[in-house]
Amino acid sequence: MGTGRLAKIIVGIIAVLLIVVGIGFKIYRDKLYVALPDYPPVKEARWLGQAWSNDEQDWYHHADQGTQTLNIPYEWFIALEQPRLTLVGDVGRLADPAYLDRYGFIPGATRGGEIQLPIGFARGGDKAEDRGDMLLPDGQPWLNPRTGKPTHKIGFTCAACHTGRLTYRETALLVDGGPALTDLGKFRQGLGLSILFTKYVPGRFDRFAMNVLGEDASEAQKSDLKAQLDALWDRLDAVRKLDKKVSAATVDEGYGRLDALNRIGNTVFALDLDDAAREANYAATTAPVNFPHVWNTSWFDWVQYNASIEQPMVRNAGEALGVSAPVTLTGPAKDLFASQVHVENIARIEKQIAGEQPDAQAGFTGLRAPRWPSLFAEIDKANAIDLGRARKGAGLYGELCQGCHQAPIGRKEFWDSTAWLKPNAFGQRYLVVKPIPIATIGTDPAQAEDMIARTVALPDTLVRALKDRSGDGPGDVALGEPDKDGRYAFGPALGVTVKRTVDRWYDSQTPPTAKADRERLNGYRPNGIQAPLAYKARPLDGVWATPPFLHNGAVPNVFALLSPVAERPKTFTLGRREFDPVCLGYQLTAVAAKDPKDCLNAEAGAEANRLGGLFTLDTAKRGNLNTGHEFAGTKGTGVIGRALSVDERLALVEFLKTDCVNGVDPDPARAAASTTRCEALDAAAR
């Protein structure tokens, strides 16, 4: 063979190898790679004082609801490696707080000490009463192959989705009860890839086995662990196939958003039922919503963005089921509704958020809304509240906002309002949060419409149990009758299923929970379920700390929300943590706003973005629409008030920073001055 021909063959082989490597790299980047932002470090973290003690905060951050959201034991979670491939070096553990931080999970060691699970993660306890064992789909404990002992479950608790974080010039401001900026879809992808790589990438299973079983594990024990891993992958792959089946209709959620009701429905009425129900009931996630802030919500007459759920226990236990608290919904009637839901912890979480009955003297006494922090002005004096501008904003609020959102909570008229219902039979008084018809407010209809449209197929044994109303009381929703296809309305089906699960827990106690205690734990309200074509308008205390805006997070800041739809960004990225005190929202770009027009320009400074891995929200898609709640002229569908000048928009932004809106300073030493400032703003506005 001649030298020239050999050279050509070598070149050809190299070319083929490069093509194969290139194809492999593309597959890796497209299918086997999780793109995550690379956030700059912060120098300190500050909690905004919201009337909880350190102990109350720490308990809320990790309170166990009985969930096993990750579908793997705690012992596996801390042993798995990150879903990255590298030729040299250690890829690091999946549970590394710095790595989980890139998905949006806030590190749990907020006050020093040893590294903890991120805020919102709960590990099952060790005592029998903790019910902390990780369970298999058949309800049996998931055993460690070497010790033969049950492993511990790990799952999300309320704080995973309801703890906010804003950064400002290297300081993180942490908000209890605020909307999280996590990307749960990416985390689910990352966890799945970590398991996949453990299964197939050479060397990973051996390291995983050593971390789970110890160095002295036998080959038989390793083989048993591998069988557990294979069975887990088969279950995850079955869910992946369901996701693929509905992918054409799916609306990506991204950072800070979740289609919570549809995801709860998929868990309860698909994954928790049999194979036939999985195929019949698994739905696309079509209506992402911004994680809602939870302060004051205990005192609302109805909750959820579309005012669809009345009872706190059903709302919260339903959330626990949705993030995989095991429950039995198939098999003999006598076994139905047995669950791992920690009803007692769920009631305690609600009570801690609620506090005592609020009134004009004490205000809201549980979790308070965050007040505008002094940090902003300490760093930049330009961020101090402009009281002259805020006075103008107070008048505009009365003219344009108060009719839907109530008077600011710092004013006496809020507490004297007829929006507060008369005390019920238990002495509890609730605030009517006004539902605004979609035909009026004009915002994205997906969340409200899709709850009405969704139906579920149910096994006959479950239907009979759900229709047994012997334990129901006045105001409790009934399952109702099926449609012509034999399917049931989603809302009532979910409400009744959750109530039966909670009632089973009450009945299983020794002695059974007394009627008076059931009323108390349920929040003194019936199991009401409705599905109006409307979204509720809640008070605006603390709203400055809850970006992005509208129920679906389709508007990046308050200034843009007060602007005509035509001026709002058509696309923008979610995942930035830097707060913008001018626009009142997450910073739109890598460059801070210097002028109000920057609050509307998602392109300014984009070339300076070095974060990577952000989510681009396209407001042209149903589920992401940024329409409605518009101040643009004559009232009509979506237009709720006259057009506002730039100065008027800035005045409203400034007023939303004040104690009038966010609540008087709870510190007695500063309360009088806080009240005086609010009264001065009121007097000027009138």
PyMOL commands that set and color helices and strands:
alter all, ss='L'
color gray80, all
select helices_A, chain A and resi 3-31+54-62+74-77+97-101+128-130+158-160+184-200+204-213+219-245+247-249+260-271+275-281+297-299+312-322+333-335+343-354+375-379+381-383+387-400+402-405+412-416+438-441+446-453+460-467+490-508+515-521+543-545+558-561+565-567+596-600+606-608+646-655+659-662+668-685
alter helices_A, ss='H'
color red, helices_A
select strands_A, chain A and resi 44-47+121-123+154-156+163-168+171-176+257-258+289-290+434-437+455-456+488-489+534-537+571-574+579-580+585-586+615-618+630-631+639-641
alter strands_A, ss='S'
color yellow, strands_A
deselect
rebuild
show_as cartoon
